[in-house]
Amino acid sequence: MYKRLLLTLTCALVASAHIGSPDIFLEGRAGPYPLFVTIRPPQVIPGIAEVDIRVRSTGIKEVRIVPTPIKGPGAKFAPTPDIATPSKDDPQFFTGGLWMMTSGSWEVRVTVEGAQGSGQLDVPVPALASQTEKMTTGLASVLGVLALILIIGGISIAGAAAREADLDPGVQPAASRRNKAWVFMSVTAGLLAAILHFGNKWWTSEENNYSRIIYKPLQMKAELASTGTLRLQLKDPGWLPRAIDDFVPDHGHLMHLYVIRLPEMERVWHLHPEMTGSGIFTHQLPPMPAGKYGLYGDVVHESGLPETLTTDIDLPEIAGKPVTGDDAAATGTPLSHGDVAAATAALPDGARMVWVRDAAPFTARRPQPFHFRVETADGKPAGDMELYMGMQGHAAFVKRDRSVFAHVHPTGSVPMAALSIAQSQADPHAGHDMSQLKLPPEVSFPYGFPSPGDYRIFVQIKRAGEVQTAFFDAKVQ
């Protein structure tokens, strides 16, 4: 009972539209100022989010940050902004901390004042407590012993007060006083026991109330129909009020589904099931070999809350039709033959993708750009790059033990649908429209590995009407 009474304030991890990758990364513009924003959501709700901002221009006078709900009245009445603190060593780097008071979809408004005037960037942040972390056994034992000492001390003090409080020094208490002391000690013990009992009930009630806001992702059940159709059934496990059919299009699709063959991750599909009923998505599968597959489905609610749903399925050999449209399929090197030192990956038409990186080892929780260059078979820059669903490319970072999955764009880890809800403009690609420009043979993704381990990276680009996928591996210290 002592351990339960002496639990620390509930500590929570924060979920996002990824699995095991809670930090937010966004490259965007606050007016004329290009920014690279990293937000580490709070571990406790209410809690403080850590905000790092790199302004990629000079002449910056001040950077202000403020949190607001992404929608509703609270979005219109923001509190007084905090002033981000500039680094003493780097005048373009600013940091700050912001309170997020409730679970749900938030945004951090970043305002930059400088020589070129003022600009604002709104960064969506899902702040969701996802698990509790109880006090360690050692600390609970120590505090339990101290509590026991206090209880025994309190009972002893009550007895001594009744027995000896008004006696002169050296006078022995009479038998009546000793009996009175036992009565007082018994009453005190009863009162303390009652306090412990009702305190434990109060703590249990508070714990149960808090458990209601512990994030529980939508559950997804996968089934295969005899026609080769994949059927995904979504179910709410009983979190805060949340619909299973209020999704908004992200890059023109309600769901982005990555299908990865296990355990070697040598085959990957990027599919886009259609919603055919409330919480039901279906998709006619392309040709696929028999095996076990991991499914990762990205959706965005109309509130701006993104979620990644995951499940596994065992499939027989599928004799479907080849992928078309925005769907993509690719085959690469099995994980057991992967090379974390390799910086070049072959593409289907003989071209190659080069991972432009230095020799420094990767470190967990260090944000950085992941830069890739596309070359033709003769080593020349590719001149036929096209937008893939409105972006220069898409990347999926998957940890080998599958504890991490993150779908990242050149703008960062924020889904464009959530960004469009946070931003005042109607077009989620405003400021990033390159449809009328000749695309460079390069693509970059801002991201930071959340934990040490081995990762596989799937990088997808589009060339001459064909979606191509490159496979890379990384070891993170």
DRENBAKE-653707 format. One record per residue (C-alpha): x, y, z; residue in three letters. Coordinates in steps of 0.25 Angstrom, whole numbers, plus 2048, in hexadecimal, padded with zeros to 3 digits. Example, Ala and Ser with C-alpha at 12.3 -4.5 7.8 and 13.67 -1.06 7.14 Angstrom:
DRENBAKE-653707
8317EE81FAla8377FC81DSer
end
This chain:
DRENBAKE-653707
800800800Met80B809803Tyr8118087F5Lys80480C7EFArg8028187F8Leu81081C7F5Leu81081B7E6Leu8168277DFThr80E8317D7Leu80A8297CBThr81582A7C0Cys8108287B2Ala8178267A4Leu81182E799Val80B82778DAla80A82D77FSer807829771Ala81281F772His81681477BIle821815785Gly82582377FSer81E82E786Pro82783A783Asp822844778Ile82B84976DPhe827853763Leu82E85C759Glu825868754Gly825877753Arg82188175DAla81F88C752Gly82C88F74CPro834886756Tyr837877754Pro83686F761Leu839861766Phe83085F772Val83285377BThr827851786Ile829846791Arg81A845797Pro8198447A6Pro81A8377ADGln80F83B7B7Val8028427B3Ile80184D7B8Pro81084E7B5Gly81B8567AEIle81E85479FAla82D85779BGlu82E86078FVal83B862787Asp83B86B77BIle84686E771Arg84387A768Val84B87975BArg84D887759Ser854893760Thr84F8A0766Gly845899770Ile8418A277BLys837899783Glu83088C782Val82388A78AArg81C87D78CIle80E87A792Val80586D793Pro7F686D78FThr7EC86278CPro7EC85F77DIle7DD86277CLys7D2868784Gly7D187578CPro7DF872793Gly7E5874785Ala7E0882784Lys7E4887792Phe7F3883794Ala7FA8877A1Pro8068907A1Thr81188B799Pro81E88679FAsp82B88C79AIle834881795Ala84288279AThr84D884790Pro85A87B791Ser866882796Lys86F87A78CAsp86587A780Asp85D88777EPro85487F774Gln85087577EPhe844877788Phe83E86E793Thr83286F79CGly8288677A4Gly8198687A4Leu80E8627ACTrp8048597A6Met7F88587AFMet7EF84D7A9Thr7F08417A0Ser7EC843791Gly7F184B785Ser7F9857788Trp801860780Glu80D869783Val80D87677CArg81B87B779Val81D88A776Thr82A890771Val82D89F771Glu8398A3769Gly83F8AC75FAla8358A7755Gln8298AA75DGly8208A0764Ser81C891761Gly814886767Gln815877766Leu80A86E76DAsp810860771Val805855774Pro80984D781Val801841785Pro802841795Ala7FD833799Leu80182C7A6Ala80381E7A2Ser8088167AEGln80A8177BDThr8188157C3Glu8178117D2Lys8218147DDMet82D80A7DDThr82D7FF7E8Thr8398057EFGly8348137F1Leu82680E7F5Ala82C8057FFSer834810805Val828819806Leu82080E80BGly82A80C817Val82A81B819Leu81B81B819Ala81B810823Leu82581882CIle81B82482CLeu80F81B82FIle81681583BIle81C82283FGly80E82883FGly80881D847Ile81381E851Ser81282D852Ile80382C855Ala806822860Gly81182A866Ala808837866Ala7FD83086EAla806829878Arg81183487BGlu80D841875Ala80A848882Asp81384188CLeu81F847892Asp82C84288EPro830835895Gly822831899Val81D823895Gln80F82388FPro80481C897Ala7FD80F891Ala7F181888DSer7FA821885Arg80081487EArg7F380F87BAsn7EF81D876Lys7FB81C86DAla7F780F867Trp7E9814864Val7EF82085DPhe7F9818855Met7ED80E851Ser7E581A84CVal7F1820845Thr7F481383EAla7E581283AGly7E5820834Leu7F281E82CLeu7ED810827Ala7E0818822Ala7E982381CIle7F1818815Leu7E4811810His7DD81D80BPhe7E9822805Gly7EC8167FEAsn7DD8167F8Lys7DF8247F4Trp7EC8217EDTrp7E68157E6Thr7DA81E7E1Ser7E48287DCGlu7EC81E7D5Glu7E08187CFAsn7DB8267CAAsn7E98297C4Tyr7E981B7BDSer7DD8207B5Arg7E782A7ADIle7F28207ABIle7F381F79CTyr7ED812796Lys7F0812787Pro7E580D77ELeu7E57FE77CGln7E67F876EMet7E27EA76ALys7E67E575CAla7DF7DA754Glu7E17D5746Leu7D47D273EAla7D47C7734Ser7D57D1729Thr7E37D672DGly7DD7E2734Thr7E37E7741Leu7D97EB74BArg7DD7F4757Leu7D37F6762Gln7D680176CLeu7D180177ALys7D280B785Asp7D7804792Pro7D080E79BGly7D981B79CTrp7D482979CLeu7C882C793Pro7CD829785Arg7C7825778Ala7CC81A76EIle7C6820762Asp7CA82F763Asp7D782F75BPhe7DC839751Val7E4837745Pro7F3838746Asp7FA839739His7EC836732Gly7EA82973AHis7E3825747Leu7ED81B74BMet7FC818747His7FF80A74ALeu80D80474ATyr80D7F5748Val81B7EF74CIle81F7E074BArg8247DA757Leu82E7D875DPro8387DC752Glu8317E874EMet8367E673FGlu8287E9739Arg8207F573CVal8137FB736Trp80D809738His7FE808736Leu7F2810737His7E580973CPro7D880F73AGlu7CE811745Met7C2808742Thr7BA80974FGly7BB80F75DSer7C980B761Gly7CB802756Ile7D580374BPhe7D77F973FThr7E27F8734His7E47EE729Gln7F27E872CLeu7FC7E8721Pro8057DB71EPro80B7D772BMet8137CB730Pro80E7C373BAla8137C7749Gly8117CF755Lys80F7DE753Tyr80F7EA75DGly8057F575ALeu80680375DTyr7FB80D75AGly7FC81C75BAsp7EF82475DVal7EB832761Val7DF836769His7D7842765Glu7DC848773Ser7EA84776DGly7EE83B776Leu7F683276EPro7F7823771Glu7FF81776CThr7F880A76DLeu7FF7FD76DThr7FC7EE76CThr8027E1766Asp7FC7D775CIle8007CA755Asp7FD7CA747Leu7FD7BF73CPro8037C272FGlu7FB7CD728Ile7F97CD719Ala7F47DB718Gly7F67E770ELys8037EF70EPro8027FC716Val7FD80970FThr7FB817712Gly80281C71FAsp80380D724Asp812808724Ala8197FB726Ala8287F8727Ala8327ED72AThr83F7EF731Gly84A7E8739Thr8467DF745Pro8497E5752Leu8527D9755Ser85B7DE749His85A7EC74CGly8667F674CAsp865801756Val87180774FAla86B807741Ala86881573CAla86381172EThr85680972AAla85280471DAla845808716Leu83D80070DPro841806700Asp850806702Gly851813709Ala855815717Arg85281D724Met85E82272CVal85D82573BTrp86583273DVal86A83174BArg877832753Asp87F82875AAla87A82C768Ala87282176FPro863823771Phe85E82777FThr850825785Ala848832786Arg85183A77EArg848842773Pro84F843765Gln84C843757Pro84C83674FPhe85183A741His850831735Phe854833726Arg84F82C71AVal85982870FGlu857822702Thr85E8156FEAla86A81D6F8Asp86B825705Gly864832700Lys85A839708Pro84C834705Ala84483E6FDGly8368376FDAsp83283970CMet82383B70EGlu81B83E71BLeu816832722Tyr808835728Met80C844728Gly81A84272FMet82884072AGln828832731Gly82382A73DHis82B822747Ala828818751Ala83281575DPhe830808763Val83780276ELys83C7F376DArg8347EF779Asp8287F7774Arg8277FF780Ser82880C777Val82180F76BPhe82181E765Ala81B823758His82382F754Val82283A749His82C844745Pro82584E74EThr82784575AGly81F83B762Ser812843762Val80783E759Pro80384874FMet7F4847752Ala7F784B761Ala80085675CLeu7F585C753Ser7EB85C75FIle7F5863768Ala7F986D75DGln7F0878759Ser7F187674AGln7E886C743Ala7F386573BAsp7FC85C743Pro80785D739His80786C739Ala81687073AGly81A863734His813863727Asp81E85E71CMet814859712Ser818863708Gln82786270BLeu831858706Lys83484F712Leu84384E716Pro84883F717Pro848840726Glu83F83E732Val841840741Ser83A83C74DPhe83B84375BPro83B838766Tyr842833772Gly843824776Phe83B823783Pro843817789Ser85080F787Pro84F80377EGly84F7FE76FAsp845805766Tyr841803757Arg83D80F74FIle83480F743Phe83681B73AVal82B81D72FGln82C827723Ile825828716Lys82D828709Arg8268286FBAla819824700Gly81E818708Glu820818717Val82D81271BGln83280D729Thr84080D72FAla84480573BPhe84E809745Phe852804753Asp85880C75FAla85E80976DLys85B813777Val863814784Gln
end
